[in-house]
Amino acid sequence: MKLFIRQPAQGVTLTPFGIKVTSEARLLCDQAQTVAALATPEAKIAGSTSLCCYEAIARYILPRLLRLLSERLPEESIRFFESDLEGAAKALTQGRADLATTYDLGLSSDLGTQTLYSLQPRVVCAARHRFADME
């Protein structure tokens, strides 16, 4: 299909197909500019985000996380749900969640992660227990 026809001494004239292609190309350029604008510091994130939280840590993590998200992304609507440990990772890979809070146990290497807290496991016993003085 021809985009244009050369007119001797007059330049070129778009064909009907050329007019359609040009129109679509302009739309693509506009959409590309919109996507590029999302990467700027001034970009506002607005829409809906689904958050899955591992049920064992939800009551410790969710209140603060939801408050921070609402402060930093006031235009964003956050929908959250709880799941077991395996379900949190599956929610991401199956597209049911945009974000998940869980332990870094058995996560797929193709998932991006950000550490929220680093905790060390502890053995706790009474002060008078025979293990209390062990290091």
The 8 nearest C-alpha neighbors of each residue, nearest first, counted from 0:
[[1, 2, 16, 17, 14, 3, 15, 20],
 [0, 2, 3, 14, 17, 16, 4, 13],
 [3, 1, 17, 14, 13, 16, 0, 4],
 [2, 4, 13, 14, 12, 1, 17, 11],
 [3, 5, 12, 11, 6, 13, 14, 2],
 [6, 4, 11, 10, 7, 12, 3, 9],
 [5, 7, 9, 10, 11, 8, 4, 12],
 [8, 6, 9, 5, 10, 11, 4, 12],
 [7, 9, 10, 6, 5, 11, 12, 4],
 [10, 8, 6, 7, 11, 5, 12, 4],
 [11, 9, 6, 5, 8, 7, 12, 4],
 [10, 12, 5, 6, 4, 3, 9, 13],
 [13, 11, 4, 3, 14, 5, 6, 10],
 [14, 12, 3, 17, 2, 18, 4, 15],
 [13, 15, 17, 3, 16, 2, 18, 12],
 [16, 14, 18, 17, 19, 13, 2, 3],
 [17, 15, 19, 14, 18, 2, 20, 1],
 [18, 16, 2, 14, 20, 13, 15, 19],
 [17, 19, 15, 21, 16, 20, 13, 22],
 [18, 20, 16, 22, 17, 21, 23, 15],
 [21, 19, 17, 23, 22, 18, 24, 16],
 [22, 20, 24, 18, 19, 23, 17, 25],
 [21, 23, 19, 25, 20, 24, 18, 26],
 [24, 22, 26, 20, 25, 21, 19, 27],
 [25, 23, 21, 27, 26, 22, 20, 28],
 [24, 26, 28, 22, 27, 23, 29, 21],
 [27, 25, 23, 29, 24, 28, 30, 22],
 [28, 26, 24, 30, 25, 29, 31, 23],
 [27, 29, 31, 25, 30, 26, 24, 32],
 [30, 28, 26, 32, 27, 31, 25, 33],
 [29, 31, 33, 27, 32, 28, 26, 34],
 [30, 32, 28, 34, 33, 29, 27, 35],
 [33, 31, 35, 29, 30, 34, 36, 28],
 [32, 34, 30, 36, 31, 35, 29, 37],
 [33, 35, 31, 37, 36, 32, 30, 38],
 [36, 34, 32, 37, 33, 38, 31, 39],
 [35, 37, 33, 38, 34, 39, 32, 42],
 [38, 36, 42, 34, 35, 39, 33, 43],
 [39, 37, 36, 35, 40, 42, 34, 41],
 [38, 40, 41, 42, 36, 37, 35, 43],
 [39, 41, 42, 38, 37, 43, 36, 44],
 [42, 40, 39, 43, 37, 36, 38, 44],
 [43, 41, 37, 39, 40, 36, 44, 38],
 [44, 42, 45, 41, 37, 74, 72, 40],
 [43, 45, 42, 75, 72, 74, 46, 37],
 [46, 44, 75, 74, 43, 47, 72, 76],
 [45, 47, 75, 76, 74, 48, 44, 77],
 [46, 48, 76, 75, 77, 49, 45, 78],
 [49, 47, 77, 97, 76, 78, 50, 46],
 [48, 50, 96, 78, 97, 79, 77, 98],
 [51, 49, 79, 98, 99, 96, 97, 78],
 [52, 50, 99, 80, 81, 79, 87, 96],
 [53, 51, 100, 81, 99, 57, 54, 82],
 [52, 54, 101, 82, 83, 84, 55, 81],
 [53, 55, 57, 81, 82, 56, 83, 52],
 [56, 54, 53, 57, 58, 83, 84, 52],
 [57, 55, 59, 54, 58, 53, 60, 52],
 [58, 56, 54, 60, 61, 59, 52, 55],
 [57, 59, 56, 60, 61, 62, 55, 54],
 [60, 58, 56, 57, 61, 62, 63, 55],
 [59, 61, 57, 58, 62, 63, 64, 56],
 [60, 62, 64, 57, 63, 65, 58, 59],
 [63, 61, 65, 64, 60, 66, 58, 59],
 [62, 64, 66, 65, 61, 60, 67, 59],
 [63, 65, 61, 67, 66, 62, 60, 68],
 [66, 64, 68, 62, 67, 63, 61, 69],
 [65, 67, 63, 69, 64, 68, 62, 70],
 [68, 66, 70, 64, 65, 69, 71, 63],
 [67, 69, 65, 71, 70, 66, 72, 64],
 [68, 70, 73, 72, 66, 67, 71, 65],
 [71, 69, 67, 68, 73, 72, 66, 65],
 [70, 72, 68, 69, 73, 67, 66, 74],
 [73, 71, 69, 75, 68, 74, 70, 44],
 [72, 74, 69, 75, 70, 71, 68, 76],
 [75, 73, 45, 72, 44, 76, 46, 43],
 [76, 74, 45, 46, 72, 73, 47, 77],
 [75, 77, 47, 46, 48, 78, 74, 45],
 [78, 76, 48, 47, 49, 75, 79, 50],
 [79, 77, 49, 50, 48, 76, 80, 47],
 [80, 78, 50, 51, 49, 77, 81, 52],
 [79, 81, 51, 52, 50, 82, 78, 49],
 [82, 80, 52, 54, 51, 53, 79, 57],
 [83, 81, 53, 54, 86, 87, 52, 84],
 [82, 84, 86, 53, 85, 54, 87, 81],
 [85, 83, 86, 53, 87, 82, 101, 88],
 [84, 86, 87, 83, 88, 89, 82, 105],
 [87, 85, 89, 83, 82, 88, 84, 90],
 [86, 88, 90, 89, 85, 84, 82, 51],
 [87, 89, 91, 90, 86, 85, 92, 106],
 [90, 88, 86, 92, 91, 87, 93, 85],
 [91, 89, 95, 87, 96, 93, 88, 92],
 [92, 90, 96, 94, 89, 88, 93, 95],
 [91, 93, 89, 94, 90, 88, 95, 96],
 [92, 94, 90, 91, 95, 89, 96, 88],
 [93, 95, 91, 96, 92, 90, 97, 89],
 [96, 94, 90, 93, 91, 97, 49, 92],
 [97, 95, 49, 91, 90, 94, 50, 98],
 [96, 98, 49, 50, 48, 91, 94, 95],
 [99, 97, 50, 96, 51, 49, 91, 100],
 [98, 100, 51, 50, 52, 87, 101, 96],
 [101, 99, 52, 53, 51, 98, 102, 87],
 [102, 100, 53, 52, 99, 103, 87, 84],
 [101, 103, 104, 100, 84, 53, 106, 105],
 [102, 104, 106, 101, 105, 112, 114, 100],
 [105, 103, 102, 106, 101, 84, 85, 107],
 [104, 106, 107, 103, 85, 88, 102, 108],
 [107, 105, 104, 103, 108, 88, 110, 109],
 [106, 108, 109, 110, 105, 88, 92, 111],
 [107, 109, 110, 106, 111, 105, 112, 103],
 [108, 110, 107, 111, 106, 92, 112, 91],
 [111, 109, 108, 107, 112, 106, 92, 91],
 [110, 112, 109, 113, 108, 107, 106, 98],
 [113, 111, 110, 114, 103, 106, 108, 99],
 [112, 114, 115, 111, 116, 100, 103, 110],
 [113, 115, 116, 112, 117, 103, 102, 100],
 [114, 116, 113, 117, 100, 60, 112, 64],
 [117, 115, 114, 118, 113, 102, 60, 119],
 [118, 116, 119, 115, 114, 120, 102, 103],
 [119, 117, 116, 120, 121, 115, 114, 102],
 [118, 120, 121, 117, 116, 122, 123, 102],
 [119, 121, 118, 122, 123, 117, 116, 102],
 [122, 120, 123, 119, 118, 124, 134, 131],
 [121, 123, 124, 120, 131, 130, 119, 125],
 [124, 122, 121, 125, 131, 126, 130, 120],
 [123, 125, 131, 128, 126, 122, 130, 127],
 [124, 126, 128, 127, 131, 123, 130, 129],
 [127, 125, 131, 128, 124, 132, 129, 130],
 [128, 126, 125, 129, 131, 124, 130, 132],
 [127, 129, 125, 131, 130, 126, 124, 132],
 [128, 130, 131, 127, 132, 133, 126, 125],
 [131, 129, 128, 133, 132, 124, 127, 125],
 [130, 132, 128, 129, 126, 133, 124, 127],
 [133, 131, 130, 134, 129, 128, 126, 127],
 [134, 132, 130, 131, 129, 128, 122, 124],
 [133, 132, 131, 130, 122, 121, 129, 123]]
